[in-house]
Structure formats: C-alpha cells, structure tokens
Amino acid sequence: MGGDIHAVVKVAGNALGAVIIQEGQTFPANAIDGKDLPAIRPDQPITLDITSVGATYPGERLVVTIRM
C-alpha cells in the first residue's frame, strides 16, 4: 500500500545512522541510540534526510522528534 520511509540522521553533514519506519509503524524499530555517539555541539546542525517514501501517501502526517 503506502510503503516504508527511509531516512538518514546527520550532524554537521556527517551521517550518524539510518532509520527505517515501516508502513503502519508509529515509532522506528531501529531508533538511533545516542549513548555511544559523540556529543553534539550547539553550533552543529542536525538534519534528517528523507531518502525514500511510500507511493500512496508519501510521508503523510510525518512527525519527527529529536530528544537530546
């Protein structure tokens, strides 16, 4: 039907990890656990690059929350 959403989380342009939200999922099963990642400085931008979306309702009602 709709399809999965694939994304890459980046800090200052460097990829930290990939996230896949499967169709119908409300939270990604492969959320990125930041405990082993370096600290993010206040001047470093955090981006979420959406690399693939479903076909029927691509990314409809997508909400992204970053907890620090």
Secondary structure, 3 states (H helix, E strand, C coil): CCCCEEEEEEECCEEEEEEEECCCCCCCCCCCCHHHCCCCCCCCCEEEEEEECCCCCCCCCCCCCCCC
